[in-house]
Amino acid sequence: MSVSATCALAPEPGRPGVGSAPGVPDLLQIAVAYADLGESCARLVRPPLPIQKIVLTPLVPLARRLGRRAAYRAYSPDYHGAA
């Protein structure tokens, strides 16, 4: 897994709108990370992958409108995404 993927899926604990108190990313963050990083992104163990795709794919446009990205400059020294 790349540094960017790790950073996108491990936000600062308690950062509003991005993750929960123990540092677990919210569903929108997971959807964007999976869409942008593809197979290089770690997957959830459950539910099965086909179910994840059915649930997460429609959430990607909403997540992008709310400002979620697969990688963040503050957490990824090799960040190459949009500013």
NUMARDO-89728 format. One line per 2 residues: number of its first residue (from 1); their letters; for each residue x, z, y of C-alpha. Coordinates in Angstrom, 1 decimal. Each point is the difference from the previous one (the first is absolute). Example, Ala and Ser with C-alpha at 12.3 -4.5 7.8 and 13.67 -1.06 7.14 Angstrom:
<nodes>
1) AS) 12.3/7.8/-4.5 ~ 1.4/-0.7/3.4
</nodes>
This chain:
<nodes>
1) MS) 0.0/0.0/0.0 ~ 1.3/-0.9/3.5
3) VS) 0.6/2.6/2.7 ~ -2.9/-1.6/2.0
5) AT) -2.4/0.5/-2.9 ~ 1.0/3.6/-0.4
7) CA) -0.4/0.7/3.7 ~ -3.3/-1.7/0.2
9) LA) -1.4/2.0/-2.8 ~ 1.6/3.3/1.0
11) PE) -1.1/0.7/3.6 ~ 0.7/3.2/1.8
13) PG) -2.2/2.8/-1.4 ~ -3.0/0.6/2.1
15) RP) 0.4/-3.0/2.2 ~ -3.6/-0.7/1.1
17) GV) -1.6/-3.2/-1.4 ~ 3.0/-0.9/-2.2
19) GS) 0.3/2.6/-2.7 ~ -1.4/3.3/-1.2
21) AP) 1.7/3.4/0.4 ~ 2.1/-0.3/-3.1
23) GV) 1.3/-3.5/1.1 ~ -2.3/-2.1/-2.1
25) PD) -0.9/-3.3/1.8 ~ -3.6/-0.7/0.7
27) LL) -1.9/-2.8/-1.8 ~ 0.4/-2.5/2.9
29) QI) 3.8/0.6/0.1 ~ 0.2/-0.6/-3.7
31) AV) -2.1/-3.2/0.3 ~ 2.4/-1.5/2.7
33) AY) 3.1/1.0/-1.9 ~ -1.2/-1.6/-3.2
35) AD) -1.1/-3.2/1.8 ~ 3.3/-0.4/1.9
37) LG) 2.6/1.3/-2.5 ~ -1.6/-1.5/-3.1
39) ES) 1.8/0.8/-3.3 ~ 2.8/1.9/1.8
41) CA) -2.5/2.7/0.9 ~ -0.5/2.9/-2.3
43) RL) -3.6/0.0/-1.5 ~ -2.4/2.8/-0.6
45) VR) -0.3/1.2/-3.6 ~ -3.8/0.0/0.2
47) PP) -2.4/-1.8/0.2 ~ 1.2/-3.1/-1.9
49) LP) 1.7/-2.7/2.0 ~ -3.0/-2.4/-0.1
51) IQ) -2.2/2.7/1.5 ~ 2.6/0.8/2.6
53) KI) 0.0/-3.7/1.1 ~ -3.8/-0.1/0.2
55) VL) -0.2/3.1/2.1 ~ 3.1/-0.4/2.2
57) TP) -0.1/-3.7/0.9 ~ -3.1/0.1/2.2
59) LV) 1.5/3.0/1.9 ~ 3.1/-1.8/1.2
61) PL) -1.6/-1.7/3.0 ~ -1.5/3.3/1.2
63) AR) 3.3/1.8/-0.6 ~ 1.9/-2.6/2.1
65) RL) -2.6/0.3/2.8 ~ 0.6/3.7/0.0
67) GR) 3.7/-0.6/0.4 ~ 1.3/0.7/-3.5
69) RA) 3.1/-1.8/-1.1 ~ 2.1/-0.1/-3.2
71) AY) 3.1/1.2/1.8 ~ 0.7/1.8/3.2
73) RA) 3.1/-0.3/2.2 ~ 0.3/3.8/0.3
75) YS) 0.4/0.4/-3.7 ~ 1.7/-3.2/-1.1
77) PD) 3.5/-0.8/1.3 ~ -0.3/-3.6/-1.4
79) YH) -3.4/-0.5/1.5 ~ -0.8/-3.7/0.7
81) GA) -3.7/0.1/0.8 ~ -1.9/-0.5/3.3
83) A) 0.6/2.4/2.8
</nodes>
